[in-house]
Amino acid sequence: MSVKVLCFAGANRAASYNRRLARAAHAAVVAAGAEATLLDLRDYPLPLYDGDLEVAEGVPENALRLKTLFKAHQALLIAAPEYNSSITPLLKNTLDWISREHQGESGRVPYAGKVAALVAASTGTLGGLRGLFHVRQILTTLGVLVLPEQMPLSKAHEAFDADGRLQDARQQSTLENIAQKLVGVTARLGA
């Protein structure tokens, strides 16, 4: 079985370090032998989750498209920026909309049996570490098996070379090891 991994960043700023890290992670997942899709959340704009809006208009088309993408992949690799020691509004809103029931299908279906790896990039010294705790908690609540290995990338403004790879060999190796672990665990579980 070929493992399919959905890679994306919880940021939409064009110059986001987490978007760079998601691209580097995507390359590492492909090198680990998986099929990988690099998702750009800017291609799927969503309104802020609002229960009244959901009742009046239903689940937005872009949320349904994202549900389909999630269901088509066995694993997730998320580059999760940290805003004020927590998850970004973009990532939280995306996960919330995907988790909504639709036409009798539980909102847990797009998350069921998934394995996830988390990485983060920040210009600070903690590398987005504090926000990863919140992302891990949300995904676990949704039924996703989140790998214990994670990568907070500090001083992200100095981390990437012109080709988008991590300049530090140890950091690049850590990212590659996380990608290999994600692919290996997902394959073994048959997720």
WOFENBEL-V588836 format. One record per run of one state. SS is the DSSP state (~ for helix, > for strand, _ for the rest). FROM is the first residue (numbers start at 0). TO is the last residue. If there is no record, write none. Layout:
<<SS,FROM,TO> <SS,FROM,TO>>
This chain:
<<_,0,2> <>,3,8> <_,9,15> <~,16,30> <_,31,33> <>,34,38> <_,39,39> <~,40,42> <_,43,49> <~,50,56> <_,57,59> <~,60,70> <_,71,73> <>,74,78> <_,79,81> <>,82,82> <_,83,84> <>,85,85> <_,86,87> <~,88,97> <_,98,100> <>,101,101> <_,102,103> <>,104,104> <_,105,107> <~,108,110> <_,111,113> <>,114,120> <_,121,127> <~,128,140> <_,141,143> <>,144,152> <_,153,154> <~,155,157> <_,158,158> <>,159,159> <_,160,164> <>,165,165> <_,166,167> <~,168,188> <_,189,190>>
